[in-house]
Amino acid sequence: MRYIIALLIALLLNAGANLMMKFGAKRLAANGGLIPGKGVEGLINAVTSNWVLILGLFCFATNVIFYTYALKRIPISLAYPIMVGAGFAIIAVVAWRYLGETLSVGQWLGVSLILAGIILVAREMRTVAGS
């Protein structure tokens, strides 16, 4: 069970990291973006003064730890589709709800089919040894 929990934590950290990067990029743009001619120093100052972006990078790094742990017992052929597919669905819903992104009926259908696929793949999780 702990490997499944680690995979779920990794999934949430990964989706959260992607969303924080988007929020961080919006915040960066609102603060004037990267100022041309400032070089590497300007880039470093812009990034280090953006706590949302830093938190997103931290979540990416932490995700790697939990995902690697989960892969000790969960086959990658199961873990990766769950990680990517469920992450996509989480990001699509949050982007629609909080970022004002629009999704067509076809896109919502696609998200639904991805979730159905994840359910079919995850059914095999019951056979994972040591979980």
N, C-alpha and C positions, 0 to 999 in steps of 0.2 A: 504493500500500500504506500510506503514512503516514496517509492520511485514514481508512482503515479502522482502523488502530491508534488514531488519535485518538478515533474513535467508541467503540471498545472501552474505552479509558481513561475516557472520559466516562461510559459505562455503569457501569463499576465504581465510579467516584467517586459517581455519583448513587445507586446502590443502597447503597453504604457510608454515604453521608450520611444517607439515610433510616433506616438501621439505627442509626446513631449518635444520631440524634435520638430514636429510641425508647429506646435504652439511657440516653441523657441524661435523658429524661423520667422513666424509672424511678428513676434516681439522684436526680433532683430530688425526687420523691415520697418516697423513702427518707430524705431529709434534711429532711423537714418540708414540702416543697413551697413554694409561694409563700405567704408569710405575709400574710394580709389586713390592710389598714391600713398597710402599708409603702410603698404606692404605687410609683412608677417606680423609686425608689432600691432598694426591696426586690427588684423584678424584675431590675434590672441586677446587683445583688449575687448573686442566685440563679443567674443565667445565667453571669456571669463567673467564678464559683467552680466551674463544672461543665465540666471540660476536655473531656469526651466531647461535650457539646453544642457547644462552641466548635469542636472538630475537625470535627464534622458540618457546621457552617455553613461552615467553610473548604473542605470537600470539595464542597459545593454551589457555592461561588463558582468553584472550580477546574474543576469539571465544565462550567460555562458556557464557559470558555475553550476547552477541548478540543472541546466540542460545536460551538461556533461555527466553529472551525477545520475540523472534519470537514464541516460544511455548505458549505464552499467548493467541494467537488467531489462530495459525495454528495447526491443529491436528498432533500429532506425527506420525501418520500413513502416513501422507504426507511429513512432514518435514524431517524425518529420511531417507527415501529412496532418497530424493533429496540431502541431505547432504552427505550421504555415496556414492551414485552412481556417482553424478557429481564430488565429490572429487576424487574418483577413476579415472575417466576419465581425469581430470586435471593433476593428478599426473602421470598417464601413459604417457600422451603426453609430459609433461615437462621432465620426466625421459628419454624418448626416445630421445628428442631433445637436452637436455643439459647435461645429465649424461651418454650418450652413451649406455643406456640399449636398448636391442633389443626386439622387439615384433614380434611374428610369425603372419602369416595371420589369424590363428585361434584366437589369442589374440586380434588382431585388430577387428575381427568380434565380439568377446565378448564385447569389449568396445562399439562398435556400438549398439549392442543389449541392453546393459545397458543404453546407452543414449536414445534409443527408449523407454525403460521402464520408464525412468524418465519423458519423454515427456508425456507418457500416465498417469502417476501418477500426474504430474503437471497440467494436464488439469483440474483436480478437484480443483485447487487453485482458480479458478474463483468463486467457491461457498463459499469460506472462508469469513465469516462475518467480517466486520470491517477492511478489508484490502483496 
